[in-house]
């Protein structure tokens, strides 16, 4: 289950970068947007390559962990923002 834990950490990092990326795109800051996109790609690649090299059988669980944090985190963020009057309805 080490792959799943690495996936959870990767997903949490990607969710953090995604929220910053949305703010950068909304503000029209192109340099920060490019840096955040690059950071997301590097984070995802680093997690997947590390698991692929060290824990080959855990690669699927790494992907499951990363995607589950992204989906659940996005839903939670949207629900919180709806309560504050900012989220999608």
Backbone as CSV, one residue per row, in Angstrom:
resi,resn,N_x,N_y,N_z,CA_x,CA_y,CA_z,C_x,C_y,C_z
1,UNK,0.801,-1.201,0.000,0.000,0.000,0.000,0.849,1.274,0.000
2,UNK,2.158,1.107,-0.110,3.026,2.276,-0.161,2.739,3.101,-1.419
3,UNK,2.387,2.424,-2.500,2.042,3.134,-3.728,0.812,4.005,-3.544
4,UNK,-0.158,3.499,-2.796,-1.372,4.264,-2.524,-1.045,5.505,-1.695
5,UNK,-0.177,5.355,-0.705,0.210,6.498,0.123,0.962,7.548,-0.691
6,UNK,1.843,7.096,-1.562,2.548,8.033,-2.440,1.545,8.734,-3.355
7,UNK,0.565,7.990,-3.835,-0.482,8.575,-4.667,-1.299,9.616,-3.916
8,UNK,-1.603,9.333,-2.655,-2.343,10.308,-1.849,-1.544,11.599,-1.685
9,UNK,-0.256,11.463,-1.418,0.597,12.650,-1.280,0.700,13.412,-2.598
10,UNK,0.841,12.674,-3.677,0.910,13.299,-5.000,-0.396,14.026,-5.312
11,UNK,-1.510,13.389,-5.030,-2.811,14.011,-5.279,-3.024,15.261,-4.443
12,UNK,-2.587,15.221,-3.191,-2.723,16.399,-2.331,-1.872,17.550,-2.866
13,UNK,-0.661,17.235,-3.296,0.194,18.266,-3.881,-0.388,18.820,-5.165
14,UNK,-0.938,17.943,-5.974,-1.544,18.398,-7.224,-2.792,19.232,-6.973
15,UNK,-3.571,18.868,-5.973,-4.758,19.659,-5.646,-4.354,21.057,-5.184
16,UNK,-3.320,21.128,-4.366,-2.812,22.431,-3.926,-2.361,23.259,-5.126
17,UNK,-1.574,22.634,-6.016,-1.100,23.357,-7.197,-2.260,23.730,-8.120
18,UNK,-3.274,22.877,-8.194,-4.432,23.165,-9.036,-5.191,24.386,-8.542
19,UNK,-5.362,24.502,-7.232,-6.055,25.682,-6.709,-5.256,26.949,-6.993
20,UNK,-3.941,26.870,-6.876,-3.092,28.031,-7.199,-3.126,28.327,-8.695
21,UNK,-3.187,27.279,-9.507,-3.240,27.444,-10.958,-4.524,28.150,-11.385
22,UNK,-5.628,27.794,-10.770,-6.903,28.434,-11.097,-6.846,29.922,-10.779
23,UNK,-6.263,30.260,-9.641,-6.132,31.675,-9.276,-5.212,32.415,-10.238
24,UNK,-4.125,31.766,-10.666,-3.186,32.409,-11.592,-3.826,32.625,-12.959
25,UNK,-4.590,31.646,-13.429,-5.264,31.787,-14.722,-6.324,32.880,-14.644
26,UNK,-7.070,32.910,-13.547,-8.109,33.930,-13.381,-7.522,35.335,-13.319
27,UNK,-6.339,35.452,-12.745,-5.690,36.761,-12.636,-4.954,37.149,-13.916
28,UNK,-4.801,36.212,-14.842,-4.119,36.502,-16.094,-2.607,36.525,-15.975
29,UNK,-2.078,35.870,-14.973,-0.635,35.833,-14.748,-0.045,34.647,-15.518
30,UNK,0.450,34.907,-16.718,0.884,33.822,-17.600,2.170,33.147,-17.129
31,UNK,3.096,33.891,-16.571,4.348,33.287,-16.115,4.103,32.346,-14.933
32,UNK,3.287,32.776,-14.002,2.956,31.931,-12.860,2.157,30.707,-13.318
33,UNK,1.295,30.893,-14.309,0.517,29.778,-14.849,1.435,28.715,-15.434
34,UNK,2.398,29.134,-16.224,3.340,28.177,-16.812,4.151,27.456,-15.744
35,UNK,4.576,28.180,-14.727,5.351,27.562,-13.652,4.519,26.528,-12.900
36,UNK,3.265,26.832,-12.644,2.405,25.897,-11.921,2.075,24.664,-12.764
37,UNK,1.851,24.853,-14.052,1.606,23.705,-14.934,2.839,22.810,-14.969
38,UNK,3.999,23.423,-15.083,5.243,22.653,-15.076,5.409,21.912,-13.748
39,UNK,5.088,22.578,-12.646,5.181,21.946,-11.333,4.248,20.759,-11.191
40,UNK,3.023,20.886,-11.715,2.074,19.772,-11.665,2.587,18.581,-12.465
41,UNK,3.141,18.848,-13.631,3.659,17.763,-14.469,4.838,17.075,-13.789
42,UNK,5.736,17.869,-13.231,6.916,17.305,-12.563,6.509,16.491,-11.337
43,UNK,5.576,16.999,-10.553,5.124,16.277,-9.360,4.504,14.934,-9.731
44,UNK,3.624,14.944,-10.717,2.971,13.705,-11.139,3.990,12.718,-11.704
45,UNK,4.879,13.212,-12.551,5.888,12.335,-13.151,6.826,11.770,-12.092
46,UNK,7.226,12.588,-11.138,8.134,12.119,-10.091,7.491,11.015,-9.259
47,UNK,6.229,11.193,-8.916,5.542,10.170,-8.119,5.388,8.876,-8.913
48,UNK,4.960,8.989,-10.153,4.735,7.785,-10.956,6.042,7.056,-11.276
49,UNK,7.076,7.803,-11.597,8.363,7.170,-11.914,8.945,6.503,-10.673
50,UNK,8.840,7.171,-9.533,9.357,6.578,-8.302,8.646,5.266,-7.979
51,UNK,7.339,5.261,-8.112,6.584,4.032,-7.835,6.878,2.981,-8.899
52,UNK,6.984,3.391,-10.150,7.261,2.429,-11.220,8.630,1.773,-11.049
53,UNK,9.593,2.520,-10.558,10.930,1.961,-10.380,11.065,1.133,-9.104
54,UNK,10.424,1.573,-8.039,10.625,0.928,-6.744,9.528,-0.068,-6.365
55,UNK,8.306,0.218,-6.754,7.163,-0.615,-6.360,6.277,-0.861,-7.579
56,UNK,6.748,-1.656,-8.523,6.059,-1.830,-9.795,4.605,-2.276,-9.625
57,UNK,4.365,-3.166,-8.707,3.010,-3.697,-8.532,2.068,-2.695,-7.873
58,UNK,2.590,-1.608,-7.375,1.779,-0.603,-6.691,1.422,0.584,-7.587
59,UNK,1.799,0.527,-8.861,1.589,1.666,-9.755,0.106,1.998,-9.919
60,UNK,-0.721,0.996,-10.045,-2.160,1.231,-10.168,-2.700,1.928,-8.923
61,UNK,-2.265,1.467,-7.751,-2.734,2.071,-6.507,-2.256,3.507,-6.358
62,UNK,-1.107,3.807,-6.901,-0.615,5.184,-6.881,-1.553,6.080,-7.691
63,UNK,-1.951,5.621,-8.854,-2.889,6.380,-9.677,-4.247,6.528,-9.015
64,UNK,-4.699,5.465,-8.361,-5.980,5.521,-7.651,-5.914,6.531,-6.513
65,UNK,-4.826,6.526,-5.765,-4.678,7.471,-4.656,-4.650,8.910,-5.127
66,UNK,-3.891,9.172,-6.182,-3.781,10.544,-6.691,-5.124,11.040,-7.225
67,UNK,-5.795,10.216,-7.999,-7.062,10.663,-8.581,-8.157,10.790,-7.530
68,UNK,-8.148,9.922,-6.523,-9.190,10.020,-5.497,-9.054,11.301,-4.681
69,UNK,-7.831,11.687,-4.357,-7.641,12.942,-3.620,-8.073,14.126,-4.476
70,UNK,-7.757,14.100,-5.760,-8.150,15.200,-6.640,-9.666,15.322,-6.738
71,UNK,-10.354,14.208,-6.927,-11.810,14.250,-7.089,-12.493,14.639,-5.781
72,UNK,-12.150,13.959,-4.704,-12.792,14.243,-3.417,-12.444,15.650,-2.944
73,UNK,-11.195,16.049,-3.119,-10.790,17.396,-2.724,-11.500,18.476,-3.516
74,UNK,-11.675,18.261,-4.814,-12.373,19.246,-5.640,-13.837,19.375,-5.221
75,UNK,-14.462,18.258,-4.892,-15.854,18.302,-4.433,-15.951,19.056,-3.105
76,UNK,-15.047,18.762,-2.187,-15.066,19.436,-0.883,-14.828,20.935,-1.046
77,UNK,-13.869,21.305,-1.868,-13.593,22.732,-2.097,-14.806,23.420,-2.705
78,UNK,-15.467,22.767,-3.653,-16.644,23.365,-4.282,-17.791,23.517,-3.287
79,UNK,-18.008,22.523,-2.432,-19.076,22.616,-1.430,-18.792,23.758,-0.461
80,UNK,-17.542,23.884,-0.037,-17.183,24.977,0.875,-17.390,26.325,0.199
81,UNK,-17.009,26.425,-1.069,-17.174,27.691,-1.772,-18.642,27.999,-2.043
82,UNK,-19.468,26.977,-2.226,-20.903,27.215,-2.391,-21.496,27.831,-1.137
83,UNK,-21.052,27.353,0.016,-21.549,27.912,1.273,-21.140,29.371,1.423
84,UNK,-19.998,29.725,0.837,-19.520,31.109,0.889,-20.040,31.943,-0.277
85,UNK,-20.829,31.338,-1.164,-21.397,32.059,-2.295,-20.466,32.204,-3.476
86,UNK,-19.403,31.391,-3.562,-18.438,31.521,-4.647,-18.419,30.317,-5.586
87,UNK,-18.913,29.167,-5.182,-18.782,27.935,-5.955,-19.804,27.801,-7.066
88,UNK,-19.614,26.777,-7.903,-20.558,26.470,-8.977,-21.836,25.914,-8.373
89,UNK,-22.946,26.337,-8.902,-24.243,25.839,-8.417,-24.906,25.010,-9.474
